[in-house]
Amino acid sequence: MKNLADQMTAAAAQAFAACGYDASYAKISLSNRPDLCEYQCNGALAAAKAYRENPMNIAEKVAEKLKESPIFGKAEAVRPGFLNLDLSAGALAEALTAISESETLGSERIGEGRTILLDYGGANVAKPLHVGHLRSAIIGESLKRICRFLGFEAIGDVHLGDWGLQMGLIIEALRDEQPELPYFDEAFTGPYPAKAPFTISDLERIYPAASARAKTDEAFSARAHEATFRLQQGHPGYTALFRHIVGVSREDLKKNYDALDVHFDLWKGESDAQPYIGELLAILEEKQLTERSEGALVVPVAKESDTKEVPPCLIQKSDGAYLYATTDLATIIEREKLYHPDEYLYITDKRQAMHFEQVFRVAKKAGIVREETKLGHLGFGTMNGKDGKPFKTRSGGVMRLEYLLRDIRDAVLERMAETNLPEEEKQETAAVIGLAALKYGDLSNQATKDYVFDLERFSSFEGNTGPYILYTIVRIRSILRRLAESGTVPAQTAILPAGDAAEKALQLQLTRFAETVRAAYEEKAPHKLCQFIYELANVFNSFYRDHHILKEEDKARQSSWIGLLQLTEKELNTMIGLLGFEAPERM
């Protein structure tokens, strides 16, 4: 179904055209002066320049036409040429009834038949998840859910860091600790053990120690580089160890991502791109895109239209080593063969923006992707502590993600001290609320900007927070249960025209669900969902405070109000699902 914003724009387009002006001037937006009107159109000002006519004359003519449309209750021209618009109460009620009967709450399935591949997560094997991995996981998961809601086949890939020197470091450290293992015996013919000779705790100890040792022990560093090279050449023992490292790490990562309610369709890594590097080099050579620069192989990607320097994309170092750009391009070749996406979206730290600009330009220049394929990078800002610096533990270290989840759950538990819930349910509820506090606290900020992680504020049950939104949902569900127990809830509800300002404010906000979800996809901006649900929670609470639903004697009006409650709960619950968390039954 066409959402209300599109219907208004279509009506305005007809009015502009009927007055002899181009329909493109008919863009309608939310009013920036809600005390004066609900919506506005500034098209007459732009049209005045094109048609060399007084903007007020244009606005007045268009306003007269708009008054004939049943969708507008008010259409007035104001100086110097603005159009102030209000929806008619009847059109608003009719739209809400249609939205409440729609499985998608009025949203168009704009992604039907299209595939988008989202690359987010970016964790490294042999390392625990920490707060530095939080934003990629949370933002990427939300965008994936938004895309699926809109009908896309959305594929999420964690793209593990599982290739490179860290493997050689671990292999050589293991050799020193357990030299008797068969992986180091050149005469061993297999099969190698099915069980890994280490745990995730062992890896989390071994890797940092080996990394530190390599900085001061040149012989050990040389051994690690040699082991990395031999692994990449297919050494059977090292390959078996590599599989153990990835397997043990993946199991631990899945457990931690599950705790975040973040789920990937693909658990591929940089290693999966290795078979496609040869094909990449052949494509670049065939199209004569590469050149040598100080012994390194590069692809120039600068354009005459560039306003800033875009360096050549480095494909292979002078010593023959490949880089992240090489791996990322080889990964695109693999993805094209397996999934042929219409759109790619990478979610990483914003400091990688230039890297992806170079990779995307090579991919298009080499014909690895179609010209119409969308290649996008959402670069997010830093999660900082109250001191304005990247968030750390009290001791100054990088905090593990599981500890952060524990801390925010404990903060919520403190606020729930007087809640009369059984202890087990209280613990489970605190975990649900804590995850909502964490995700909402992150996603309510514009992704591209840095933000301050404030545990006390995020876990508050008041203000623009996850717990406040959950409390509103739980409150509505409680009201609906009481209404059902009293036999008041009708089988079908028809929304009536609003009877007062508070009711119309709630109705207006409810009609904006579809346009909000679409804007969140188009602008890759989950914070727009947070803005919407916070405003919806506020207008609902104002409406409920002023309207005594249980005592209302007008049954048609009472039924309409119940319909508003049901739709509010459905929209709020759908939105938090798109953000990546859920509401408990009780709080």
N, C-alpha and C positions, 0 to 999 in steps of 0.2 A: 504494500500500500504506500501511497505517496504521503510523506509526513507533512505536518501542518505548515512548517516553514516553506517547503516546496510549493504547497498549495497557495500560500500567500504570495510567493514570488511569481507564480504563474498568473495569479489574478492581477498583480501589479504590472506584469509584462503586457497583458492584454490591454490594460488601461493606458499605458504609455503608447502602445502601438495604435490604439484607437484615436489617440490625440495627435498622431503623426510623428511620433518619436521612436527611436530604436528601442526595442524591448530590452536590450542589454543594460539599460539604465535602471532597471526595475529591481535592483538588489535591495532586499529587506534585511535588517539586522535588529537585534535586541536594542531597545532604547538605552542610551547612556544617561537618560533623565527619566527613570521610572515614575517619578512624581508627576510627569507631564503626559506620558504615553507608554504603552507597552512595547511598541515596535516603531522603527523609523526607517525612512528611505531618503537618501540624500542625492538620488539620481538626477533630480531637476537641476542641481548646481552644476553637475558635469555636463548635462545636456545643453545647458545655457551657453556654454563655450562652443560646443559643436554647432548649435543651431543659431547662434548669435541672437539670443532672445533673453528677455528678462527672466531669471530663474523663478521669481515669484509667480509670473504668469503661467509658466509651465506647471509648477506645483499646484496652482489653483485648478487648472484644467484637469490634471490627473486626479486630484482629490475628488472632483465632481464625479468622475467616472468610477472611482473606487467606492463611492457611496452607494452605487448600484449593486455592488457585490455583496452577497449574503455573508461573506466571511468576515467582513469588517463592521464593527459597531461604531467606529469613529474613524474618519479620514479627514484631516484638516491640514491646510497649508499654513506654515508660519514663516516669518522672515528669518533669513533672506531667501529661503526656498526649500525649507525642510518639509517633509511629509510626516506628520505625527499620526500614528495608527494604533487603534485598539481592536482586538478581536471581538466579534459579537458573541454574546453569552450563548446563543444557540449553536453557533458553529463550534465553539469551544466544547460544549457538552457533547455534541455529535462526534467530534474527533476523539474525545476521551472514551466514549462508548466503543468506538471502533478499535482504539488502542487496547482497551481491556479485553477485547475478544480476539486480539491478534496474538499468535504464538510468539512472535518476535517483538511484541510491544510496539508495533508500528515501524520497525526497522526494515529497510529493503536489504535483500541478500545480494549486495553489490559484488560479492566475491565469487558467486556461483560460476563454476567452470574454470576458476583461476587458482594457481598454486603459488604460495609465498613460502620461501624458506628463511627461517629466522635462525641466525647464528648467535647464540648467547650462552653464557655460562663461563666458558674459557678457563676452567679449572686445570691445574697441572697434576699429573699423577705423582704419587709418592709425597704429596703435600696435603695438609688438612685444609678444608675450606675456612677462610677467614673473612673479616668484614670487607676486605677489598673485593671479594666476589659477590657481595650482597646485591649491589645495584644492578649489575648485569642480569643476575638471576631473576630478581623481582620485576624489573622493567620488561625484560624479554618475555617472561611468563605471562604478564598482563597483556602485552601486545599480541602474543600468540592467541590468547583466549578471545580478545577483541576481534581478531581476524576470523577465527572460527565462527564466532557469533554472526558475523556478516557474510558467512557462506564460503569463505576461502578454504581450500585445503592447505592448512598451515602446518608446516613441518618444523619442529624445533630440534636443533642439533647443538649439543654441548661443546663440540669441537675441542677435545682435550689436548692439552700440551703434553704429548707423550713421545716426543722425538727430539733428539739433540743430546747435548753434552751431559744432561742430568742422568741419562741412562748409563753412559760410560762411567760416571762418578759412582753410581750405585753398584755397578758390576764390579769395579775394582775394589771398592770398600768391602763388598761381600767376599771377594777373593781373599782379602787379608784376614777377614773374620772366620771364614769357613772354606779354606783352600781345598778341603777334601771333597767338596761338592762336584758331581759329575759334569756340571756345566763348564768347568775349567779344564777338564781332561780331554785333550785333543784326540786321544785314542778311543774315547767313548763313542759307541755306535747307537746307543739308545735302546729302548725309549726312555726319555727323561721323566722324572717323577711327575705325577699329576698334581700333587700338592705342593704349594709354594714353600720354600725353606725359610719364610719370614712372615710376619704379620704386618698389619698397617702401622702398628706402634713401632715395630722394628724399622720400617721404612722412614717414618717420621723422625726417628733418631739418626738413622744412617745417612740420609741425604744431606741435612744441614751440616753434619760433621764432615762429610766428604767434600762438600762445597767449600767449607772454610779451610780444610786441609789443602785443597788444590791451589789456594791463593798463596800459600807459603812453601809448599812442597812441589818443586818443579818436576821431579821424577814422577810423583803421583799424578800430577796434572797431565804429563805426557802419556802416562799409561791410560788415563781416562779418555783422552782424545783418541788414542789408538783403539781402545775398546769400542768407542762410539763409531769409529770408522768401520771396524770389523762387523759390528752389529748391522750397520747400514749396508754392508756387503753381503749379509745373509749368514753370518756365522751361526751354526745350528745351536750350540750351547747358549750363546748370548741371546739368540732369538727366543729360545725357551724361557730364559730368565725374563726377558722383556715381556713375554705374555703373562708370566706370573705377576710382575710388577703392575701391569695394566689391570689384570683381573682383580688383584687384591685392592688396588686403589679405586677401581670402579665400584666395587661392592660398598666400600666405605663412603664414597661420594654419593652414591644413590641413597644411602641411609640418611645422609645429611640434607640432600636436596629434598627427599621425601618429608623431612621435618619442616622444611620451608614451604611445603606444598608446591614444589616446582618439579615439573616432569618433562623429560626429553623423549622425543620419538627416536632420535639417533644418538648413539654413543660412539661416534667416530672421533678420530683424532688426527693430528698432523701425519702420523705414520700411514694412515690410509691414503694420503695423497701421493706417497712416494712412487707408486707404479705409474703415475700420470705425469711425472716430471719430464720424462723423456719425450712424451707426446707434446708437452708444452714447449720444450726447446725446439722441437721439429717445426711446430706451427710458427714460432717466432722467427726461425731461420728461413722458412719457406717464404714468409711474407717480408723478409728483409727488414725487420723492425729493430734488430739489435745492433749495437756497436760496442767497441771496446773503449773503456775509460780507465787508464792506469792499470790495465790488465784485467779489470772486472768487466762482466757482461751486463750491459744496461739497455733499457728501452727508453728513448726520449719521449716524454709525454706532455711537454709544455705546449700551450696554445697561444696564438697571437692575442686572443681576447683575455688572457689571464691578467688579473690585477695584482697578483702576488707571485713570487717565484715558486714554480713547481719543478723540483729536481727530477732527473731521470729515475726511473724505477730500476733498482738494483736487483738483478736476477741471479747472478752467480759471482761470488767473490773471486779475487785473483788466485786464491789457493784452491779453487774448485768447490768451495762450500756453498750451499744453498741457503736462502734466507726466508723470513716469514712471507715476503711477497711471492717468492717462488712457490711455497707451500700453499698459500691462499689461492693463487692462480690455478695450480694443479687441482686443488679441491673444487674449484668452480668447474673445471673440465669434468671431474667425476660427477658432480651434482647435475650438470647438464645431461650427462649420459643416463643417469639413474632417475632424475626427477623432473628435469626440464622446467624449472620454475618460471613463472611470469614476473616474479619479483623476488629480490634478495634484500634482506635487512640484517645488518650486523649491529649488535649492541655492545659497545665497548667504551672504555675510558676515552674522553674527548681528545686526549693527547695523541690518539692514533688517527686523527682525522686525515692528515696528509698521507699516511700510509695507505688508507683505503681509497683516497682520491687517485693515487698513482695506480693501485691495483685495478680500480674500475676503468680507468682510461686504457690500460693495457688490454683488459678483457674486451672492451668495445673495439679498440683499434685492431686487435688480432682476430676479431670475429668469433671469440670463444663463446660469447653470448649474442643473442639477436640485438639489433639496434633498438628495438622497442622494449627490451627487458629492462625493468627498473632495478637499479643498483643503489641501495641506500645505506647510509651509516648514521646511526644515532649515537652521538658521543655524549656520555653523561658526565656530570660534575662529580666532585669529591664529597664523600660523607665525612664531615669534620666534627671534632669535639667542641665543647663550649669555648675552648681557647682559640678556635678558628683554624686549628691545624688538623691534618688527617687523624681520624679517630683511633685512639690507642687504648691499651689497658692502663691501669693505674701505674704499673711498673714501667710503662713506656713501650711495651711490645705490641705486636699486631694481635688483636683479639680473635680467637677462633669463633666461628659462627655459632657453634653449639653453645658456647659460653654466653654469647650475646643473647641467644634465645632463652637461655636459663635465667639471665639477669632480668630480662623484660618480663618473663613469666613471674618471677619473684616480686617484681615491682607491682604487678597487677594483683598478686595474692595479698600484698599488704593493704591495697585499697579495698579488697574484698573481705577484710578481717571480720566484719560484722554481718556478712551475708549468711543467711540461714540455709546453706546447702550442705549436704553430706560431704565429708572430707574428700572422698574420691572424686565426686562430681565437681567439687570446688577446684581441685587440682586440674582436672580435664578442662573445665571452663576457663581457668586462668591461662592455660596453654593456648586455647583458641583465641581468647581476647588478646593475649600477648602477641600472637602472630599478626592479628589485625592491627594492633598498635604499631608494630614494626613496619609492616608493609604500607599501611596508610601514611605513616609518618614519612616514609620515603617517597611514595608515589604522589602525595599531595603537593610535592615540590616539582617545579618544572625540571624535567630530566636533565637538561643541558646545564643546569646551574648547580653550584655547590650548595650544600645545606648543612645546618648544625643538627647533629643527633642529640636530642634532649630527652633522656629517658623519663624524666619526671613529667614533662609536658605530653609526650607521646602516650603515656599510660594513663593520663587523666580521663575521667569520665565526663568531662565538660569541655566545651570548645570544639575546635575543628580537629577532632581526633578519631581514630578507629574505634575506641571504646564507646564514644558518644554515638557514633553511627550504629554500632551493634545494639546499644541500649535502646535506641529508637526502634529498631527492627523488633527486638524482643518485646518492647512495650506494645507495639501494634499487634503482634501475635497474641499477646495476653488479652488485649481488648477483643480481638476477634474470637478468641476461645470463650470469653465471657458472654459475648453476643450469641455464639453458637449454643452455649449451655442454656441460655434463656429462650432459645428457639426463635431468635430475632433475625438471623441471617437468611435472606431470601434465596431461592434457587437461582434466580437471575436478577441482575441489577442493571438499571438504565441510569446513566448519569444525567441529572437535571441541570439546567442553567444555574450558575452560581447565584446565591442569594445575598452575598455580601463580599466585601473586599478580601477578607481572610480566605474565604472559600475560593474566590477567583484566583488568588495568588497561588493556592495549592494546585488548582486545575491548570493554570498556565505552566507551572513548573513540570507537572506530569506530562504535558504535551511535548516537552523538550528532550525527552529520553533519546529518541531516534537520532535527532540532529547532533546530540552530544556524542553518542557512540561513533557516528560517522566522522565527526571532527577529530575524535581521539585517534581513529585509524589514519585519516588523511594527514594529520599533523604529527602523527606518532607521539601523542601526548596523553598518557594515562591520567595526568593531573586534571584534565578536563572532566573526567569521571568523578574525581574527588570533589571538585568544585560543585558539580551537579548534585551529588548526594548530600553534601553538607547543606546546600541551599534547600534541597527537598526536605531534609530532616527538620530544618528550622521552620519552614512554612507549614509543615505538617503539625509540629508541636504547637505553633501559634493557632492553627485551625482547631486542633483538638481541645485546646484550653478554652476556646470560646463557644464550642458546640457540644451540647450534651446529647450524645447519640442515643444512649439507652433510654433517655426520658423523652425523646422527640415523639410527639403524637401524630405528626403527619407521616404516614407510613411510606409514601412515595419519596418524601424528602429523606426520611431515615434510611431507606433502601439506597438512595443515591449516595448518601454519606458513607454507608458501609462499602459501597462500590469504590469510593475514593480511598478508603482504608486498604481495601484489598489490592488496589492498583499501586498504592504507595509501597506496600510491603513487597509486592512483586518486583517493582522497579528497583527498590533499594537492594533486595536480595540478589537480583540479576546483576546489578552493578558491582556489588562486592565480590560476586563470583568472577566477574571480568577482571577485577583487581587482584584476585588470587587468594581470597580468604572467605570464611563463612561465619554465620552467626550461631551462637549456642542457643539451646532451648530456653535456658533461664540464666539470669545474671544476679 
